[in-house]
Amino acid sequence: MDRESVYQEFGVPIVINAAGTKTRIGGSRIREEAVEAMGRAAEEFVRLSDLQARASERIAELTGAEAGYVTSGAASALMLGAAACIAGDDLGTMARLPHTDATPEIVMARTHRTEYDHALRAAGATIVDVGTNDPHLGTGSRETEPWEIADAITDDTVALGYIAKSYSKPALSTVTEIAHEHDVPVIVDAAAELPPVANFRRFTEAGADLVAFSGGKAIRGPQTTGILAGRRELVSSVAAQHLDVHAAEAVWEPPVDLLDVDRLGGVPRQGIGRPMKVGKEELIGLLAALDAFVEEDHDARAVEWRERSTRIAASLNSLSGVTTSIAAAEKVAVAPEVRVQVDADAAVSDAVGVVRDLRREEPRVFVGADSLPGAFTINPMCLDGEETDYVIERLRAHLGDEST
Ligand SMILES: *Cc1c(COP(=O)(O)O)cnc(C)c1O
């Protein structure tokens, strides 16, 4: 890989990304349309609430939700969404978060717990999880029962939490039905569930009150952006807790569609979301990326991903001790990942060694490490043609000989 890199100019090794849209190695490649728009956005000033109001309309159009908001990532969208569910339009609660007079709880199936739920807790909520991990452990086949979720809802419940994956159980529509019977909103983490573009609407249609998407994954907007789509009064609370509102009351006139000043009854203090600010450049970058993402030929992109995955798998299959398979896209990720199983007794190295050694090279090569110790994965989403060839060459250098 012989290219001029700004990272190398600063003495930092670049990464060839065969792991997919992982934040720790930079997420995705931002679209040219977004970079260009961000450059132009940097030249002038704009009132951020005006820009958020426009973004709200665009997000509503795309998702079918009443309103929307641009955050500094899907995780930030989850935190802000939780803060809105806790505080509503109460200025006092907004000012006190993450501390509250009450003990706000977010109920979710235990099988939906992820490390991202720190974002929900950061707003001041406690997570109450229900159900078991039996299917995952092989100790039983029963998933979380709808009645267990209903049973956990109390006066302290401010929301239900849900992680959207194609295999998530119970079905989202079942969970939203329970929630709405109890007058409680549902916050859905759909950070990585794009494409297909149809998923923009899917979770709102299933009854979600707030849905979080990442702007820095397949949308390929700025890395530090996310989208929250949902009910108007919750988005209004998000805006009140996120915008910089150090403002004199007499001249504070945020856009009425975004922020219901009458309902608030005063100017909020700087809210819990203020440390997660979103700049004008990121906001414009995300809007430009959204337009390009929606217009993109997703079928052609899917064919390209599959071709790359097939080529990678075929090039490794003949190596001794190595077996490859390609996961159906919707099973684990939005793209067809190659799973590379390494039999340490028959191969020249083992999966852990290969993953570690690839990361130590320059450029670093990152493959997916979630299936260690016996296997690793290769995701085609962030590889171009030349990089695919390079990854194949490096993998073959570490995995050695053709079997006879
Ligand atoms: C990536 C991801 C997030 C975080 O998204 P950011 O935009 O990086 O904040 C949250 N939840 C899930 C399930 C994710 O895959």
The ligand as a Gaussian input file, in Angstrom:
#p B3LYP/6-31G(d) Opt

LIG

0 1
 C      -22.348000       1.329000      16.416000
 C      -23.401000       1.087000      17.408000
 C      -23.727000       2.060000      18.359000
 C      -22.973000       3.361000      18.473000
 O      -23.086000       4.187000      17.338000
 P      -22.233000       5.525000      17.258000
 O      -22.816000       6.267000      16.103000
 O      -20.815000       5.135000      17.052000
 O      -22.412000       6.246000      18.546000
 C      -24.750000       1.796000      19.245000
 N      -25.426000       0.630000      19.203000
 C      -25.146000      -0.339000      18.307000
 C      -25.942000      -1.605000      18.301000
 C      -24.113000      -0.148000      17.368000
 O      -23.835000      -1.099000      16.470000

